[in-house]
Structure formats: C-alpha cells, structure tokens
Amino acid sequence: MMNNIITLDSRPVGKPQLSNFKFITEPMPQAGENEVLLKTLYVSVDPYLRGRMSDSKSYIPSFQLHEPIESGIIAEVMESNHKQFSRGDFVSGGLKWKEYQTSDGTGLSKVDAKAAPLSTYLGALGMTGLTAYMGLTEIGKPKAGETIVVSGAAGAVGSIVGQIGKILGCRVVGIAGTDEKTALLKSRFGFDEAINYKTTKSMKDAIKEACPDGVDIYFDNVGGEISDAVMLNVNRFARVAVCGAISLYNTTEVQKGLRLDTILVTKSVLMRGFIVSEFAAKAPEAIKQLTGWLKDEKLNYSETVVEGFKNIPEAFLDLFEGKNEGKMVVKI
Ligand SMILES: NC(=O)c1ccc[n+]([C@@H]2O[C@H](COP(=O)([O-])OP(=O)(O)OC[C@H]3O[C@@H](n4cnc5c(N)ncnc54)[C@H](OP(=O)(O)O)[C@@H]3O)[C@@H](O)[C@H]2O)c1
C-alpha cells in the first residue's frame, strides 16, 4: 500500500490554482522509537496558507517547494511507541498533507471525541474559535450596548465573533457575500443585521443604516474596500481588530485605499493587527469558555465538510470564492 501526499509544486502568482499542488506517493511509513503512526481524519484549509505558499518573509515560514503542505489536522493514532499516546487516541496538531505520517509527538495534543465532534477542534474549539475570542476580547474589548461590525461574518472566525458579541450584550452587524449567508447570520447566529457586500451599492451608507449609533468595534477579516466603508462609520474611541485581509491575499500590486490617518487621530481610534498565537498563554481559558458556551447552546457553529484527500486543494481554493459557510474542513 502506498501513502498519498500533497506537495507545493509551484508558488502561486495571484489566485492559487490546482496546478500549484502536486499529488505524489511514498511507501507507507512506520512508527520508529518514541514515535506514533497517525492516520489523517480531518484537514483544516485556511486562508493564511496562501501566505505560506509565497516566499515572502512573514510571521510563519513559507512552505518549501516540492515539500508537503501543512495545516491543522485531526488524526488517529494507529500505532504508538510513544509513552504519552496510545493506539486509538485522537490528536490535533500542525501536520503534513499526508494520509499517514509519523510524529515524535511535538506539537500534538489529544482531543476528546466524546466531548465534541472531532472537526470542531479545527474550528469553534480550535484555531479559528480562539482567533475570534482573542481578537474580540483582547483588542475589541466589547462593552454591553456597543455596536460591533464583523466582515467575513459567515466564515469560521466571523461567525464566532458575532455570536460572542451577542453573548456579551452588543449589537452585531455582519458583512458577507451571499443572501444565503446574510440570512444565516440572522437566523442561526443571532446577528442583528447583515449586509451582502456583493449586492449593496454603497457599503458606507448600508453600514450607517445598520449601525444607527455608529461602529464601536470593527473585527476585520477581509480588508480592502469593505474596511474602507466601515472605517467611514467608526465612533470616537472605536477599536479595530485587524484579523485578516483575504480580499488582498491574491493581489499582485500594492493596493491604495482610504487614507485612515485623519479618522484615527480625530476619533482616537485604536487599530491593531494580531496573530492568534500571541495570546497562547490565554488559550486554555478561552477554550474552556468556548466549550461552556457550546454546551449551554449559547454558541452555534457551522461547517462546510468536503470529502476526500484528493479534494483538499480545491477546498482551499474555494475559500477565495466564498464557497464555505462556517469552517471549511476536509474529511478523509
Ligand atoms: N490573525 C490571525 O491569527 C488569524 C487566524 C485565523 C484566520 N485569520 C484570518 O481571518 C480571516 C477569516 O479566516 P477564516 O478561517 O474564518 O476563513 P473563512 O471566513 O471561513 O473563509 C474565507 C471567507 O472569506 C470571504 N472572502 C473571500 N474572498 C473575499 C473577498 N475578496 N472579499 C471579501 N470577502 C472574501 C468568503 O466569504 P464571502 O462569501 O462572505 O465573501 C470566504 O468564505 C482570513 O483573512 C484569515 O486569514 C487570521
């Protein structure tokens, strides 16, 4: 039996293509001394992987050409020569896009399949849930009665941000790219208002109308023109948590937009980018809180589950087309 692997075959210019990925095989690996053999069960595809496919210097190393891609993965321990893991354990970690792989346990943590569905450890109870919690509470610092605007609102991070905002007593307005998504934001996730940025003529006016008291917190997942429109509606002492800029990830030229200087100064706005790992020390507390809200049914999540190892690259590309609702995961 051969093992399937997906490598980075070429670096994308602009939008990534299927041709940037390559499927290869290798003989099945076996667990060595102090190692486990892992079988991949769920693969997380995430917008930040686009950055790792390029060779520009960033907070996380680039993928090497002709080497396997890596992302968050949930795997089952098939064999164990490692004292901390037993056959049948489920683990989460940054692992390679391989159907089977060995690990010395570095960066692996056990997950409890009885406490929550395994895929949630990649989403609501994983990296994207943590990102939502940390960005909103540490930078947004919401107070009851304030207004939060979330872009990329129907995605993995955005859908959790909005719900935490509601739990904390805020008015929450979401921005997303289809009518199905804006309906979902209100019906399933409890957002007060939702705006479809693809069919709205003036985002600036639509945000003004949806936020009669102005915007106190902007949780930005997308950047670009959507953010320009939100920034024209911020209140004095607003906080802007810059989580991501997916609208700009595939651009090949430096983009120009609204000059923010006057708004930031005259309105005393705090605008702060962040990477979720900055808040690693607070992660256990955050996961405990998110788990509690899920159990109490205060927090909902949705997932778009694509099936099959061979469909991982396409699921990743689909993030840039908005084909996911909630967390995009691939079930192997
Ligand atoms: N700072 C951190 O530590 C951290 C951690 C995780 C994620 N992030 C960032 O947070 C953002 C959301 O990540 P996620 O994992 O939750 O992804 P996601 O929102 O589940 O998926 C991406 C979504 O982005 C939207 N989108 C795609 N192209 C767009 C464009 N040109 N303009 C506006 N929206 C566009 C699509 O929704 P529509 O249909 O609504 O367009 C798509 O569904 C990303 O920017 C990501 O890089 C940051």
The ligand as a Gaussian input file, in Angstrom:
#p B3LYP/6-31G(d) Opt

LIG

0 1
 N       -4.872000      36.798000      12.761000
 C       -4.992000      35.503000      12.960000
 O       -4.365000      34.905000      13.834000
 C       -5.939000      34.749000      12.082000
 C       -6.330000      33.425000      12.398000
 C       -7.273000      32.799000      11.575000
 C       -7.773000      33.467000      10.468000
 N       -7.331000      34.721000      10.189000
 C       -7.858000      35.478000       9.059000
 O       -9.224000      35.673000       9.313000
 C       -9.931000      35.706000       8.076000
 C      -11.047000      34.669000       8.104000
 O      -10.458000      33.372000       8.188000
 P      -11.393000      32.090000       8.261000
 O      -10.515000      30.925000       8.516000
 O      -12.524000      32.359000       9.171000
 O      -11.924000      31.992000       6.756000
 P      -13.449000      31.999000       6.327000
 O      -14.013000      33.330000       6.662000
 O      -14.111000      30.789000       6.874000
 O      -13.356000      31.813000       4.754000
 C      -12.970000      32.820000       3.911000
 C      -14.171000      33.718000       3.534000
 O      -13.649000      34.959000       3.069000
 C      -14.597000      35.561000       2.223000
 N      -13.909000      36.163000       1.072000
 C      -13.179000      35.524000       0.125000
 N      -12.679000      36.427000      -0.762000
 C      -13.157000      37.648000      -0.358000
 C      -13.012000      38.974000      -0.870000
 N      -12.292000      39.226000      -1.969000
 N      -13.630000      39.982000      -0.218000
 C      -14.361000      39.744000       0.903000
 N      -14.529000      38.513000       1.430000
 C      -13.927000      37.484000       0.817000
 C      -15.563000      34.465000       1.747000
 O      -16.850000      34.745000       2.273000
 P      -17.921000      35.663000       1.476000
 O      -18.820000      34.717000       0.746000
 O      -18.573000      36.420000       2.565000
 O      -17.130000      36.529000       0.514000
 C      -14.983000      33.196000       2.364000
 O      -15.980000      32.303000       2.749000
 C       -8.899000      35.486000       6.987000
 O       -8.485000      36.738000       6.488000
 C       -7.772000      34.801000       7.709000
 O       -6.537000      34.985000       7.075000
 C       -6.431000      35.364000      10.976000

